[in-house]
Amino acid sequence: MTTGQAATGPVARLASVSHRYGKVTALDDLTLAIPAGRMVGQVGPDGVGESTLMRLISGAKRLQAGEIDTLGGDISSARHRGVIGRQIAFMPQGSGKNLYHDLSIRENLEFFGKLFGQGRADLTADRRNRPCAVSGPPGG
């Protein structure tokens, strides 16, 4: 898949993806296509791999085994991650470690967006009106 095909193909395509933390398997030979133009959610109890999956798809975690194409290209390519990085908004729950609790959700998103190179044009009202995915309440 080449850059730019994500508009017509899936936004992410995973083939035989596995990820381990020591002896613990978080993802085991996962093959999945996430369609464009759809709202998709993932739900599961703590520790079954949801955050690992999102980190891998977004390029925030290094791929150990398998292949992942995100937004039309190989997410393991630093060049591709640089090209698509501004198109991905990902804020892991991380047991609250990634959020400043005295900021609103919007303020947290704006803060981290600016940290990762999002300019004022990228933080317009249009973006604020897009659906957000929340993995659960703080501490939950």
C-alpha positions, 0 to 999 in steps of 0.5 A, spaced: 500 500 500 502 506 498 501 513 501 494 516 499 490 510 499 487 510 506 482 514 503 479 508 499 482 503 503 482 501 510 485 506 515 489 501 518 491 494 516 494 489 520 497 482 518 499 477 523 501 482 529 504 480 535 506 483 541 509 481 548 511 484 554 516 479 557 512 472 558 506 476 557 502 476 550 498 482 549 497 481 542 497 474 538 497 473 531 492 479 530 490 480 523 485 486 522 482 491 517 479 498 520 475 501 515 475 508 513 469 512 514 466 508 520 466 509 527 470 503 530 471 502 538 474 497 542 472 494 548 475 490 553 478 489 561 485 492 563 491 488 560 488 485 554 491 489 549 487 495 547 492 500 548 498 496 545 494 495 539 492 503 539 500 505 540 502 500 534 497 503 529 499 510 531 506 508 531 507 510 538 510 503 539 515 499 535 512 493 532 515 487 534 512 482 529 507 482 523 505 488 518 501 494 520 499 499 514 496 506 517 493 511 513 496 508 506 503 506 508 508 502 513 507 504 520 514 501 521 517 506 516 520 513 520 519 517 514 511 514 513 510 516 521 513 523 519 508 524 513 502 522 517 503 524 524 499 530 524 493 526 521 493 522 528 490 524 534 492 519 540 492 520 547 492 513 551 489 513 558 495 510 561 492 510 568 491 518 568 499 519 567 498 522 560 493 527 562 493 533 567 487 533 571 486 540 572 485 541 564 479 540 561 479 534 555 479 540 550 485 543 553 489 536 554 488 535 547 490 542 545 496 542 549 499 535 547 497 537 540 502 543 540 507 538 543 507 534 537 507 540 532 500 541 531 499 548 529 493 553 530 490 551 524 490 544 526 486 545 532 480 549 529 473 548 531 472 543 526 477 538 529 474 540 536 467 537 533 470 531 531 468 525 535 473 523 541 474 516 543 475 515 551 477 508 554 474 509 560 473 513 566 480 516 570 482 510 575 476 505 572 
